[in-house]
């Protein structure tokens, strides 16, 4: 059984997930933050689809943080949960590009702020998840040399 306090992966996943939620809310702006709204057929105003892209991104970020919490509680399953974090990172990349895409106007706030930031955070999350699957074993300091095989 691995020690909870020596494994860095759960803490990294919690920080990445929480950072994704906070960054998408406070740093990565969407069109709704800039005052752009869509008028419905009934005359009402509602947020543009980049607003829903931001909400979906925040949901996946919260999922990454929750996976980090599970990895902390169940330290034997960290390598498998790291693959789940890598999959959530792929989902983070696909949200503003394909699943809930931002608008087609390249000069809008969502395409200048939210989309590049979401792609960057998603890429970092994928790399952290893949790095978490690698097993790092310390060399035994008792003088035993490495095997040739």
matplotlib code that plots the C-alpha trace (Angstrom):
import matplotlib.pyplot as plt

x = [0.0, 1.4, 1.7, -0.9, 1.6, 4.4, 2.3, 2.2, -0.5, -3.7, -2.6, -1.7, -5.1, -6.9, -4.9, -5.4, -9.2, -9.7, -7.5, -9.4, -12.7, -11.3, -9.4, -12.4, -14.6, -12.2, -9.5, -10.9, -13.7, -16.7, -19.1, -21.6, -18.9, -18.5, -22.3, -23.0, -26.4, -28.7, -32.2, -34.7, -37.8, -40.0, -37.9, -36.0, -32.2, -30.1, -26.3, -24.5, -23.3, -19.8, -21.4, -22.5, -19.1, -17.6, -20.1, -19.3, -15.5, -16.0, -17.9, -15.0, -12.6, -14.6, -14.6, -10.7, -10.6, -13.0, -10.8, -7.9, -9.8, -10.6, -7.0, -6.1, -8.6, -7.8, -4.0, -3.8, -5.9, -3.9, -2.5, -5.9, -7.4, -4.6, -5.9, -9.3, -7.7, -6.0, -9.5, -11.0, -8.2, -9.2, -12.7, -11.6, -9.9, -13.0, -15.5, -14.7, -13.7, -16.4, -18.8, -20.1, -18.1, -17.6, -18.9, -17.5, -16.6, -12.8, -12.8, -15.2, -14.0, -14.6, -12.3, -9.6, -9.7, -11.7, -10.9, -7.0, -7.0, -9.2, -7.0, -3.9, -5.4, -6.8, -3.4, -1.7, -4.3, -3.8, 0.0, -0.4, -2.7, -0.4, 2.6, 0.6, 0.4, 4.2, 5.6, 8.6, 10.6, 13.4, 16.7, 17.4, 20.4, 21.6, 24.3, 22.4, 23.2, 20.9, 20.1, 21.2, 17.7]
y = [0.0, 3.4, 6.2, 9.0, 11.7, 10.7, 10.5, 13.8, 12.8, 13.3, 16.8, 17.6, 16.5, 18.5, 21.6, 21.2, 20.6, 23.5, 25.7, 24.9, 25.8, 29.1, 30.0, 29.5, 31.6, 34.5, 34.6, 33.1, 35.4, 34.5, 36.6, 36.8, 38.4, 41.1, 41.7, 39.9, 38.0, 36.3, 37.5, 34.7, 34.5, 35.4, 38.6, 37.4, 37.5, 34.5, 33.8, 32.7, 29.2, 30.0, 30.5, 26.9, 25.8, 27.5, 25.8, 22.4, 23.1, 23.9, 20.7, 18.7, 20.6, 19.8, 16.1, 16.2, 17.6, 14.9, 12.2, 13.7, 13.4, 9.8, 9.2, 10.6, 8.4, 5.3, 5.4, 2.0, 3.1, 6.2, 4.9, 4.0, 7.2, 9.0, 7.6, 9.0, 12.4, 12.1, 11.3, 14.3, 16.4, 15.2, 16.1, 19.6, 20.1, 18.9, 21.0, 24.4, 22.8, 20.2, 19.4, 22.9, 25.0, 28.7, 30.9, 31.1, 34.8, 34.9, 38.4, 37.5, 37.4, 33.7, 32.9, 35.2, 34.3, 31.2, 28.9, 29.1, 29.0, 25.9, 24.2, 25.0, 23.8, 20.7, 19.9, 20.3, 18.0, 15.3, 15.5, 15.3, 12.3, 10.5, 11.3, 10.0, 6.6, 6.2, 4.3, 6.0, 3.7, 4.9, 3.1, 1.1, 2.7, -0.6, -1.0, -3.4, -2.6, -2.5, -5.6, -5.9, -7.1]
z = [0.0, -1.0, 1.5, 1.1, 1.9, -0.5, -3.7, -5.6, -8.1, -6.1, -5.1, -8.7, -9.9, -7.2, -8.1, -11.8, -11.5, -9.1, -11.2, -14.3, -12.6, -11.2, -14.3, -16.6, -14.3, -13.5, -16.2, -19.4, -20.6, -22.7, -24.7, -21.9, -19.7, -22.4, -22.5, -25.8, -25.5, -28.0, -28.5, -28.6, -30.8, -27.8, -27.3, -24.3, -23.9, -23.1, -23.0, -26.2, -26.6, -25.4, -21.9, -22.0, -23.2, -20.2, -17.8, -19.4, -19.0, -15.3, -14.8, -16.3, -14.1, -11.1, -12.2, -12.4, -8.8, -7.6, -9.3, -7.4, -4.1, -4.9, -5.7, -2.3, -0.5, -2.5, -3.1, -4.7, -7.6, -8.5, -11.8, -13.1, -12.0, -13.8, -17.0, -16.2, -15.7, -19.1, -20.6, -18.8, -20.3, -23.8, -23.0, -21.9, -25.3, -27.2, -25.4, -27.0, -30.3, -31.0, -28.2, -27.3, -29.8, -29.5, -32.2, -35.7, -35.4, -34.8, -33.2, -30.4, -26.8, -26.4, -29.3, -28.1, -24.4, -23.5, -26.3, -26.2, -22.4, -22.4, -25.0, -22.9, -19.6, -21.3, -22.8, -19.4, -17.8, -20.5, -19.9, -16.1, -16.4, -18.7, -16.5, -13.5, -15.1, -15.2, -12.2, -10.7, -8.5, -6.3, -6.5, -3.4, -1.6, -0.1, -2.7, -4.9, -8.5, -11.4, -13.4, -17.0, -18.1]

ax = plt.figure().add_subplot(projection="3d")
ax.plot(x, y, z, "-o")
ax.set_aspect("equal")
plt.show()
